[in-house]
């Protein structure tokens, strides 16, 4: 599922996910706020900020995508480990 804000309320943004079979929830322009999309947006923005806490991921210097993806995996593992430790 794809969530987007009002700035993406246009056919050129709605059509590509639909053609790939991805359900999209895009806030409509002119409608009052309170659609509930903000709760999902905060989760995504918070997760991106956690990943940006790792300097190597903040600015991509690796030319090879597989190396960058490996660093993303390591960062995700470290973030998860940190949060599991807080729960125990």
FIDRENMI-286443 format. One record per residue: residue in three letters; x, y, z of N, C-alpha, C in turn. Coordinates in steps of 0.05 Angstrom, whole numbers, padded with zeros to 5 digits, always signed. Layout:
# residues N
ALAXYZXYZXYZ ...
This chain:
# residues 88
UNK+00017-00023+00000+00000+00000+00000+00018+00025+00000 UNK+00010+00045-00015+00025+00070-00017+00009+00093-00005 UNK+00021+00108+00013+00009+00131+00025+00023+00156+00015 UNK+00007+00177+00008+00019+00202-00001+00002+00225+00007 UNK+00014+00249+00008+00000+00273+00017-00012+00287-00008 UNK-00025+00310-00003-00040+00325-00024-00023+00333-00047 UNK+00003+00336-00043+00020+00345-00065+00022+00324-00087 UNK+00014+00300-00082+00015+00279-00102-00013+00272-00113 UNK-00032+00289-00109-00059+00285-00118-00061+00292-00148 UNK-00051+00275-00165-00052+00280-00194-00052+00253-00208 UNK-00064+00251-00231-00065+00226-00246-00038+00214-00251 UNK-00018+00231-00257+00009+00220-00264+00021+00206-00240 UNK+00012+00212-00215+00022+00198-00191+00004+00175-00183 UNK-00021+00176-00190-00040+00155-00183-00038+00131-00202 UNK-00033+00136-00227-00035+00115-00247-00012+00094-00245 UNK+00014+00101-00242+00035+00081-00242+00032+00060-00220 UNK+00025+00068-00195+00021+00046-00175-00003+00029-00182 UNK-00024+00041-00192-00048+00026-00199-00042+00005-00221 UNK-00025+00013-00240-00018-00005-00262-00002-00029-00252 UNK+00013-00025-00230+00029-00047-00218+00014-00063-00197 UNK-00011-00056-00193-00027-00070-00174-00023-00061-00145 UNK-00012-00037-00141-00007-00027-00115-00031-00008-00107 UNK-00043-00013-00085-00064+00004-00075-00053+00029-00064 UNK-00063+00052-00072-00052+00077-00062-00074+00093-00048 UNK-00065+00106-00026-00083+00123-00011-00070+00151-00012 UNK-00081+00168-00028-00070+00195-00032-00091+00215-00023 UNK-00083+00233-00005-00101+00254+00004-00110+00272-00020 UNK-00135+00280-00020-00145+00296-00042-00143+00325-00035 UNK-00137+00341-00055-00136+00370-00052-00164+00381-00047 UNK-00165+00402-00031-00191+00414-00026-00207+00401-00004 UNK-00198+00378+00005-00213+00364+00027-00201+00373+00054 UNK-00217+00374+00074-00206+00382+00101-00186+00362+00111 UNK-00168+00372+00128-00148+00355+00140-00161+00335+00159 UNK-00147+00315+00166-00158+00295+00185-00164+00269+00172 UNK-00151+00263+00149-00156+00238+00135-00143+00215+00149 UNK-00124+00221+00168-00111+00199+00182-00084+00191+00169 UNK-00077+00203+00147-00052+00195+00133-00028+00204+00149 UNK-00031+00224+00166-00008+00234+00181+00004+00213+00200 UNK-00013+00195+00210-00002+00175+00228+00018+00157+00214 UNK+00012+00149+00189+00030+00132+00174+00055+00148+00166 UNK+00051+00173+00159+00073+00190+00150+00094+00193+00172 UNK+00085+00197+00197+00104+00200+00219+00121+00175+00223 UNK+00110+00152+00219+00125+00127+00222+00147+00126+00201 UNK+00141+00133+00177+00160+00132+00155+00182+00153+00160 UNK+00174+00177+00166+00194+00198+00171+00212+00192+00195 UNK+00201+00180+00216+00217+00173+00239+00237+00151+00232 UNK+00228+00131+00216+00246+00110+00208+00269+00121+00191 UNK+00263+00139+00173+00284+00151+00156+00303+00166+00173 UNK+00293+00180+00193+00311+00195+00211+00329+00177+00227 UNK+00319+00153+00235+00336+00133+00248+00359+00124+00230 UNK+00352+00119+00205+00372+00110+00185+00393+00132+00180 UNK+00384+00157+00181+00402+00180+00176+00421+00184+00200 UNK+00415+00171+00222+00433+00172+00245+00460+00158+00240 UNK+00460+00141+00219+00485+00128+00211+00497+00145+00189 UNK+00520+00157+00195+00532+00176+00177+00537+00164+00149 UNK+00544+00139+00148+00550+00127+00122+00525+00125+00104 UNK+00502+00125+00116+00477+00123+00100+00466+00151+00093 UNK+00474+00171+00109+00463+00198+00104+00470+00208+00077 UNK+00495+00205+00069+00504+00213+00042+00516+00188+00029 UNK+00504+00180+00008+00512+00155-00005+00538+00159-00021 UNK+00559+00146-00012+00585+00148-00026+00592+00123-00042 UNK+00579+00101-00035+00584+00076-00049+00573+00077-00077 UNK+00589+00067-00096+00579+00067-00124+00562+00042-00129 UNK+00569+00021-00115+00554-00004-00119+00529-00005-00101 UNK+00507-00012-00113+00482-00013-00098+00481-00035-00077 UNK+00494-00058-00083+00494-00080-00064+00508-00073-00038 UNK+00529-00057-00040+00543-00049-00015+00526-00030+00001 UNK+00513-00011-00012+00495+00007+00002+00472-00008+00015 UNK+00461-00028+00000+00439-00043+00011+00449-00060+00036 UNK+00474-00069+00035+00484-00083+00058+00486-00065+00083 UNK+00495-00040+00078+00496-00021+00101+00468-00015+00111 UNK+00448-00014+00093+00420-00010+00102+00411-00033+00119 UNK+00418-00057+00111+00411-00081+00127+00424-00081+00154 UNK+00449-00073+00156+00463-00072+00181+00450-00050+00199 UNK+00444-00027+00188+00432-00006+00204+00404-00015+00214 UNK+00389-00029+00197+00363-00038+00206+00366-00058+00229 UNK+00385-00076+00227+00390-00095+00249+00398-00081+00274 UNK+00415-00061+00273+00424-00047+00297+00400-00031+00309 UNK+00384-00019+00293+00361-00004+00303+00341-00023+00317 UNK+00336-00046+00304+00318-00066+00316+00329-00077+00342 UNK+00355-00083+00342+00368-00093+00367+00365-00072+00389 UNK+00370-00047+00383+00368-00026+00403+00340-00025+00415 UNK+00319-00027+00398+00292-00024+00408+00283-00049+00423 UNK+00293-00073+00415+00286-00097+00429+00299-00097+00457 UNK+00324-00086+00459+00337-00084+00485+00321-00066+00503 UNK+00310-00045+00493+00294-00026+00509+00269-00040+00520 UNK+00258-00059+00505+00233-00072+00514+00239-00093+00535 UNK+00263-00104+00536+00269-00126+00555+00278-00115+00581 
